[in-house]
Amino acid sequence: MNQHHIDGVQKVAGQGIPLVLIHGHGVDHRILLALDEVLAATGIFQRIYVDLPGMGQTAGLKGAGGLPEIADWLEALIRRQCGQRPFAMVGNSLGSLLAQEMGDRFGEQVAGIAMLAPLVFPLHAQRTVPPREILHSDPSLLAGLPLQDADHYEKMSVLQTVENWQRFSIHVLPGIRSVNLRSMVKLSKRYFLDELPVERAGTLDCPVLMLCGQQDHVTGFADPRKLAARYPSAEITVVPSAGHNVHLDQPDIVAGEMTRWSRAVLAYSGK
C-alpha cells in the first residue's frame, strides 16, 4: 500500500502495528528511511513516514505555524491514520519532542516510543550539550564536495568517511534542500510548547528507547535522563562515536537497539 503525499504522509509500507516516524527540524522523512530495512525485517510494523509542515513535500501551515500548531497538525494526522488502534512512534530530534507530546495526548493508545537524538528542551540555552567534536576528519573528502554540501556535512559530521557522507547525502541533504524557509522562520518564532513533556506529571508504561550520540552537540545525551521518571520502562543508550545523526553514524548499534525495542513493543501490545 503506497499513499503518497496525502496530508503529510509520504510513504506507508508493511503491515502490523502502525508506526509513525517523525523526523526532526529542517530535514524530512528521508532521514528515517535509513531505518526502514531494519524495521521491515522485524515484520512487526506498518511504517508511516511523515513530512512535517514546511518540510519535504508538505506545505507550510497557514497562520502561526509554530510548534503548538505543528503538534495539533500531527495529532490530527495520527487520528486519521490510526483511529483507535494502538500505535508506536519513532521520533528523531524535534520529532522525538513531538512524540513525547503525542504520548501525552494519546496516553494508553501508545504502544511504544523510540527516540533518536531526543530533544527535551526546544530552547538551546536550556540544553546540556558537549562541545563540538569531530573524531575523524577527512579534509580531502570535504574538498571534493560542492561548497554548500560540504558546509552542511561539516556542521553535523562526527566521523567523516566516504560511507558516512553517502548516508548523509541520501538521507539528510534532500530534506535540507527542500525545506520551506518561510515556514522555518515561523517555527523559530514559536519554538515552544506551553508545557514541555518533561515538566508534566503522569507516566507512560509502554517500551521507550532513547538513543543519544555521545558527540551530539545539538541535543546532547544528558537531558533525556530528566525524562526517565515519566517513562518507567525507558532505556537510555549513549552511543559512542556518534553525533546528532546517531543512526547514520552507528547504523549497526542502532539497528540492534531498534530491533530489541520493536520486539518489546510487540510483546507490550499483546499481539
Salt bridges, closest charged atoms under 4 A:
ASP7 OD2 - ARG80 NE 3.35
ASP28 OD2 - ARG30 NH2 2.54
ASP36 OD1 - ARG47 NE 2.58
ASP51 OD1 - HIS29 ND1 2.83
GLU69 OE2 - ARG190 NH2 2.72
ASP72 OD1 - ARG105 NH1 2.83
GLU75 OE2 - ARG79 NH2 2.90
GLU75 OE1 - ARG105 NH1 2.61
GLU101 OE2 - ARG105 NE 2.91
GLU101 OE1 - ARG200 NH2 2.80
ASP104 OD2 - ARG200 NH1 2.54
ASP104 OD1 - ARG230 NH2 2.79
ASP149 OD2 - ARG177 NH2 2.81
ASP151 OD2 - LYS155 NZ 3.11
GLU195 OE1 - ARG200 NE 3.72
ASP216 OD2 - HIS244 ND1 2.86
ASP223 OD1 - LYS226 NZ 3.53
GLU235 OE1 - ARG260 NH2 3.10
GLU257 OE1 - ARG260 NH2 2.98
